[in-house]
């Protein structure tokens, strides 16, 4: 796949991440006092901001290449939510999906875009742990 | 799986062409091959350092078990990618280890941070995108272990 296609795939992943994390944050906020989801809300809100920033940067990258950025979907099939455990699992899933697209963007890019992609890969890998996800030897490369 | 409803599936598997254990070593030319050799040598030295550290301070072993298994997996994949056998444990004495366990842990983690920076430099600079991807993912795995060992995920 070309750099443009990988950029579009990363943008699609970030659209999904922004959507899912907004829902996770909203649910955790409404349940926080009773269900002990204050930590999940804080984490979801912080990660939502990170993914918003990435999304905007990817849009800029695509427009700089005179490509039309892929639009967000009208709706997304959400993972099950409602408890702290499920919220954490949803957040970890979001980060895991981003790992894969940034690993592929690393392979399909060079220079500053490559460096940025490497950074996002590292950042999401550590974020997986914040969501109580498990470490892996090669995050983003499931075939290894 | 996160998918867009009514649209194309998002965030699904990649099928990216990468070097790996199932790839012929002949398909990996220099300078990518030399870089992976260098990263493998660094990983072997790091494994020896960890072994020496936990031998001197057995109480550190549980906290470093994840790092140990990750190093071993990195060595296995690097060797397979290069078409080689995984390196045998070094026969020479390991590096000197500080007498106090917390100092030993700090020295070990500092060396691993330096190694991580070197791996990521390689990922950023190597021409071969497949090698870059392998190194970036290896670095991400090491970053996870360091975050856990440092208590900062």
Interface residues (C-beta under 8 A of the other chain):
Chain A: X1 X12 X13 X15 X16 X20 X73 X74 X75 X76 X77 X78 X79 X93 X94 X97 X98 X99 X100 X101 X102 X103 X104 X106 X107 X108 X109 X110 X114 X115 X117 X118 X121 X122 X124 X125 X126 X128 X129 X130 X135 X136 X137 X138 X139 X140 X141 X142 X143 X144
Chain B: X1 X2 X3 X4 X5 X6 X7 X8 X10 X11 X13 X14 X16 X17 X18 X20 X21 X66 X69 X70 X73 X74 X77 X120 X123 X124 X127 X129 X130 X132 X133 X134 X136 X137 X138 X139 X140 X141 X143 X144 X145 X147 X148 X153
